[in-house]
């Protein structure tokens, strides 16, 4: 075992870090299954996002602080760890924006008759499968 890893052992021990439990999504999944309309589905999703936002914001704040820790690796060549951590911090919050945009678009397609005629698709449908998520390490598109 290298010196670096050995020196990190006290910080890697389970007792050295508090437990961070995943939330119980059972009530939200039940409400989602019971949703009958796009508006109901969007309302459930909004509640999940509102509940998750503080944890995502805290995670983003932590990752940004880790990126700034001792200003290390600022001169590293390609993809320095600090840049990757800042990207991760940003993407943690991007989840909220993307999900919100999806909800707005779902409601627009479900309830705006003008969109039905302009797209040629029946209400509540889309042109195809959703785009694949970006691969890790790629910058988000603007």
GROMACS elastic network, one bead per residue, 0.5 to 0.9 nm:
[ bonds ]
;  ai    aj funct       b0    kb
    1     4     6  0.83783   500
    1     5     6  0.65972   500
    1     6     6  0.65487   500
    2     5     6  0.54336   500
    2     6     6  0.61618   500
    2     7     6  0.86733   500
    3     6     6  0.50175   500
    3     7     6  0.60865   500
    3     8     6  0.86599   500
    4     7     6  0.52692   500
    4     8     6  0.64520   500
    5     8     6  0.51256   500
    5     9     6  0.64551   500
    6     9     6  0.53347   500
    6    10     6  0.83697   500
    7    10     6  0.72097   500
    7    11     6  0.84515   500
    8    11     6  0.54293   500
    8    12     6  0.63525   500
    9    12     6  0.50154   500
    9    13     6  0.63176   500
   10    13     6  0.54990   500
   10    14     6  0.89702   500
   10    15     6  0.88984   500
   10    16     6  0.68896   500
   11    14     6  0.82148   500
   11    15     6  0.87323   500
   11    16     6  0.57357   500
   11    17     6  0.75101   500
   12    15     6  0.84767   500
   12    16     6  0.68360   500
   12    17     6  0.78121   500
   13    16     6  0.53929   500
   13    17     6  0.73353   500
   14    17     6  0.57598   500
   14    18     6  0.77849   500
   14    19     6  0.83661   500
   15    18     6  0.71795   500
   15    19     6  0.89434   500
   21    24     6  0.89646   500
   22    25     6  0.87199   500
   23    52     6  0.85412   500
   24    27     6  0.74988   500
   24    28     6  0.84892   500
   25    28     6  0.52446   500
   25    29     6  0.60503   500
   25    30     6  0.85327   500
   25    48     6  0.81887   500
   26    29     6  0.51076   500
   26    30     6  0.60811   500
   26    31     6  0.85845   500
   27    30     6  0.50655   500
   27    31     6  0.61681   500
   27    32     6  0.85486   500
   28    32     6  0.60062   500
   28    33     6  0.85485   500
   28    44     6  0.65820   500
   28    45     6  0.80220   500
   28    47     6  0.81444   500
   28    48     6  0.69078   500
   29    33     6  0.61390   500
   29    34     6  0.85785   500
   29    44     6  0.86871   500
   30    33     6  0.51427   500
   30    34     6  0.62494   500
   30    35     6  0.87103   500
   31    34     6  0.50110   500
   31    35     6  0.61275   500
   31    40     6  0.87242   500
   31    41     6  0.81257   500
   31    44     6  0.66239   500
   32    35     6  0.51581   500
   32    36     6  0.86875   500
   32    40     6  0.79922   500
   32    41     6  0.58924   500
   32    42     6  0.89600   500
   32    44     6  0.62631   500
   32    45     6  0.79123   500
   33    36     6  0.82784   500
   33    41     6  0.86138   500
   34    40     6  0.87884   500
   34    41     6  0.86668   500
   35    38     6  0.77526   500
   35    39     6  0.84345   500
   35    40     6  0.53073   500
   35    41     6  0.54015   500
   35    44     6  0.81488   500
   36    39     6  0.83861   500
   36    40     6  0.65198   500
   36    41     6  0.73815   500
   37    40     6  0.52217   500
   37    41     6  0.62773   500
   37    42     6  0.85648   500
   37   110     6  0.87211   500
   38    41     6  0.50261   500
   38    42     6  0.59871   500
   38    43     6  0.85132   500
   38   103     6  0.86508   500
   38   106     6  0.68846   500
   38   107     6  0.61728   500
   38   110     6  0.65965   500
   38   111     6  0.85528   500
   38   124     6  0.79012   500
   39    42     6  0.50464   500
   39    43     6  0.61115   500
   39    44     6  0.87240   500
   39   103     6  0.88454   500
   39   106     6  0.86589   500
   39   107     6  0.65352   500
   39   110     6  0.85605   500
   39   111     6  0.89921   500
   40    43     6  0.50551   500
   40    44     6  0.63536   500
   40    45     6  0.86693   500
   41    44     6  0.52703   500
   41    45     6  0.62733   500
   41    46     6  0.86573   500
   41   103     6  0.87161   500
   42    45     6  0.50074   500
   42    46     6  0.60465   500
   42    47     6  0.86439   500
   42   100     6  0.89687   500
   42   103     6  0.57391   500
   42   104     6  0.83240   500
   42   106     6  0.80352   500
   42   107     6  0.76657   500
   43    46     6  0.50324   500
   43    47     6  0.63346   500
   43    48     6  0.88047   500
   43   103     6  0.89089   500
   44    47     6  0.51492   500
   44    48     6  0.64109   500
   44    49     6  0.87619   500
   45    48     6  0.50747   500
   45    49     6  0.61820   500
   45    50     6  0.85368   500
   45    99     6  0.82372   500
   45   100     6  0.87078   500
   45   103     6  0.79529   500
   46    49     6  0.50974   500
   46    50     6  0.60305   500
   46    51     6  0.85408   500
   46    99     6  0.86671   500
   46   100     6  0.76831   500
   46   103     6  0.83029   500
   47    50     6  0.50612   500
   47    51     6  0.61577   500
   47    52     6  0.86130   500
   48    51     6  0.51108   500
   48    52     6  0.61227   500
   48    53     6  0.85303   500
   49    52     6  0.50057   500
   49    53     6  0.58254   500
   49    95     6  0.89393   500
   49    96     6  0.65600   500
   49    99     6  0.80271   500
   49   100     6  0.84674   500
   50    53     6  0.53118   500
   50    54     6  0.78114   500
   50    96     6  0.88567   500
   51    54     6  0.69851   500
   51    55     6  0.81316   500
   52    55     6  0.55146   500
   52    56     6  0.61952   500
   52    57     6  0.86161   500
   52    96     6  0.87526   500
   53    56     6  0.50879   500
   53    57     6  0.59452   500
   53    58     6  0.84664   500
   53    93     6  0.79818   500
   53    96     6  0.72869   500
   54    57     6  0.50924   500
   54    58     6  0.60807   500
   54    59     6  0.85536   500
   55    58     6  0.50445   500
   55    59     6  0.60938   500
   55    60     6  0.85198   500
   56    59     6  0.50160   500
   56    60     6  0.60567   500
   56    61     6  0.85403   500
   56    89     6  0.89424   500
   56    92     6  0.58700   500
   56    93     6  0.62346   500
   56    95     6  0.86085   500
   56    96     6  0.85835   500
   57    60     6  0.50032   500
   57    61     6  0.61050   500
   57    62     6  0.85750   500
   57    89     6  0.85657   500
   57    92     6  0.74055   500
   57    93     6  0.65069   500
   58    61     6  0.50395   500
   58    62     6  0.61507   500
   58    63     6  0.86430   500
   59    62     6  0.50779   500
   59    63     6  0.61778   500
   59    64     6  0.85990   500
   59    89     6  0.71188   500
   59    92     6  0.71405   500
   59    93     6  0.88982   500
   60    63     6  0.51674   500
   60    64     6  0.61720   500
   60    65     6  0.86095   500
   60    86     6  0.83788   500
   60    88     6  0.73659   500
   60    90     6  0.65923   500
   60    91     6  0.80349   500
   60    92     6  0.57315   500
   60    93     6  0.67985   500
   61    64     6  0.51690   500
   61    65     6  0.62012   500
   61    66     6  0.86249   500
   61    89     6  0.68116   500
   62    65     6  0.50606   500
   62    66     6  0.61141   500
   62    67     6  0.85764   500
   62    89     6  0.77456   500
   63    67     6  0.61250   500
   63    68     6  0.86956   500
   63    85     6  0.56185   500
   63    86     6  0.65518   500
   63    87     6  0.88538   500
   63    88     6  0.69036   500
   63    89     6  0.51812   500
   63    90     6  0.88885   500
   64    67     6  0.50105   500
   64    68     6  0.63942   500
   64    69     6  0.87060   500
   64    82     6  0.83799   500
   64    85     6  0.64477   500
   64    86     6  0.53513   500
   64    87     6  0.86631   500
   64    88     6  0.82978   500
   64    89     6  0.57103   500
   64    90     6  0.84242   500
   65    68     6  0.51172   500
   65    69     6  0.60963   500
   65    85     6  0.88446   500
   65    86     6  0.87062   500
   66    69     6  0.50106   500
   66    70     6  0.87477   500
   66    82     6  0.75096   500
   66    85     6  0.70295   500
   66    86     6  0.84943   500
   67    70     6  0.86103   500
   67    71     6  0.75496   500
   67    72     6  0.82050   500
   67    81     6  0.71179   500
   67    83     6  0.68989   500
   67    84     6  0.78743   500
   67    85     6  0.52364   500
   67    86     6  0.59421   500
   67    89     6  0.89137   500
   68    71     6  0.52338   500
   68    72     6  0.75339   500
   68    82     6  0.66637   500
   68    85     6  0.89233   500
   68    86     6  0.86166   500
   69    72     6  0.66760   500
   69    82     6  0.83603   500
   71    74     6  0.62917   500
   71    82     6  0.79359   500
   72    75     6  0.81250   500
   72    76     6  0.87902   500
   72    80     6  0.89986   500
   72    81     6  0.84233   500
   72    82     6  0.73172   500
   73    76     6  0.50684   500
   73    77     6  0.87147   500
   73    80     6  0.59146   500
   73    81     6  0.66778   500
   73    82     6  0.66290   500
   74    77     6  0.86835   500
   74    80     6  0.68916   500
   74    81     6  0.85757   500
   74    82     6  0.71296   500
   74    83     6  0.85266   500
   75    80     6  0.78103   500
   76    79     6  0.74745   500
   76    80     6  0.53530   500
   76    81     6  0.84012   500
   77    80     6  0.66491   500
   79    82     6  0.82273   500
   79    83     6  0.64512   500
   79    84     6  0.65426   500
   79   137     6  0.85691   500
   80    83     6  0.54462   500
   80    84     6  0.64785   500
   80    85     6  0.88181   500
   81    84     6  0.50207   500
   81    85     6  0.60950   500
   81    86     6  0.86001   500
   82    85     6  0.51537   500
   82    86     6  0.62466   500
   82    87     6  0.86544   500
   83    86     6  0.50958   500
   83    87     6  0.61800   500
   83    88     6  0.85874   500
   84    87     6  0.50488   500
   84    88     6  0.61547   500
   84    89     6  0.86085   500
   84   137     6  0.71003   500
   85    89     6  0.61005   500
   85    90     6  0.86296   500
   86    90     6  0.62587   500
   86    91     6  0.86176   500
   87    90     6  0.51333   500
   87    91     6  0.61481   500
   87    92     6  0.86304   500
   87   137     6  0.79532   500
   87   138     6  0.87811   500
   87   139     6  0.74036   500
   87   140     6  0.87363   500
   88    91     6  0.50552   500
   88    92     6  0.61209   500
   88    93     6  0.89409   500
   88   137     6  0.86210   500
   89    92     6  0.53130   500
   89    93     6  0.70712   500
   89    94     6  0.89620   500
   90    93     6  0.55940   500
   90    94     6  0.63108   500
   91    95     6  0.65515   500
   91   140     6  0.79601   500
   92    95     6  0.59257   500
   92    96     6  0.80164   500
   93    96     6  0.55977   500
   93    97     6  0.70426   500
   94    97     6  0.50995   500
   94    98     6  0.60458   500
   94    99     6  0.84269   500
   94   140     6  0.88742   500
   95    98     6  0.53164   500
   95    99     6  0.60792   500
   95   100     6  0.84931   500
   96    99     6  0.52918   500
   96   100     6  0.60906   500
   96   101     6  0.86293   500
   97   100     6  0.50966   500
   97   101     6  0.61577   500
   97   102     6  0.86205   500
   98   101     6  0.50819   500
   98   102     6  0.61692   500
   98   103     6  0.86719   500
   99   102     6  0.50090   500
   99   103     6  0.62567   500
   99   104     6  0.87421   500
  100   103     6  0.50920   500
  100   104     6  0.63024   500
  100   105     6  0.86511   500
  101   104     6  0.51440   500
  101   105     6  0.61453   500
  101   106     6  0.85099   500
  102   105     6  0.51416   500
  102   106     6  0.60213   500
  102   107     6  0.86269   500
  103   106     6  0.50330   500
  103   107     6  0.61926   500
  103   108     6  0.84695   500
  104   107     6  0.52575   500
  104   108     6  0.60667   500
  104   109     6  0.86644   500
  105   109     6  0.61114   500
  105   110     6  0.84359   500
  106   109     6  0.52872   500
  106   110     6  0.60417   500
  106   111     6  0.85525   500
  106   124     6  0.70308   500
  106   125     6  0.87032   500
  106   126     6  0.89902   500
  107   111     6  0.58611   500
  107   112     6  0.78157   500
  107   124     6  0.82953   500
  108   111     6  0.55023   500
  108   112     6  0.53487   500
  108   113     6  0.87742   500
  108   115     6  0.74937   500
  108   124     6  0.89244   500
  109   112     6  0.58026   500
  109   113     6  0.78133   500
  109   114     6  0.88536   500
  109   115     6  0.60936   500
  109   116     6  0.68246   500
  109   122     6  0.88571   500
  109   123     6  0.59917   500
  109   124     6  0.56814   500
  109   125     6  0.74531   500
  109   126     6  0.81709   500
  110   113     6  0.79894   500
  110   115     6  0.87019   500
  110   116     6  0.83406   500
  110   122     6  0.88880   500
  110   123     6  0.51679   500
  110   125     6  0.80200   500
  111   114     6  0.89636   500
  111   115     6  0.85644   500
  111   116     6  0.88842   500
  111   123     6  0.75305   500
  111   124     6  0.82805   500
  112   115     6  0.56101   500
  112   116     6  0.70052   500
  112   123     6  0.83693   500
  113   116     6  0.51408   500
  113   117     6  0.67319   500
  113   118     6  0.87899   500
  113   123     6  0.77599   500
  114   117     6  0.54534   500
  114   118     6  0.61715   500
  114   119     6  0.86539   500
  115   119     6  0.59032   500
  115   120     6  0.81096   500
  115   121     6  0.84366   500
  115   123     6  0.82368   500
  116   119     6  0.55147   500
  116   120     6  0.58330   500
  116   121     6  0.56713   500
  116   122     6  0.59821   500
  116   123     6  0.57370   500
  116   124     6  0.87049   500
  117   120     6  0.51173   500
  117   121     6  0.72085   500
  117   122     6  0.83661   500
  118   121     6  0.81655   500
  119   122     6  0.84463   500
  119   126     6  0.87704   500
  119   127     6  0.83196   500
  121   124     6  0.82608   500
  121   125     6  0.64090   500
  121   126     6  0.69987   500
  121   127     6  0.74092   500
  122   125     6  0.59190   500
  122   126     6  0.83642   500
  123   126     6  0.84749   500
  125   128     6  0.84381   500
  126   129     6  0.76184   500
  126   130     6  0.85753   500
  127   130     6  0.88467   500
  128   131     6  0.87372   500
  129   132     6  0.86678   500
  130   133     6  0.88396   500
  131   134     6  0.87943   500
  132   135     6  0.85116   500
  133   136     6  0.89436   500
  134   137     6  0.83277   500
  134   138     6  0.65972   500
  134   139     6  0.82232   500
  134   140     6  0.74725   500
  135   138     6  0.60109   500
  136   139     6  0.86210   500
  138   141     6  0.89049   500
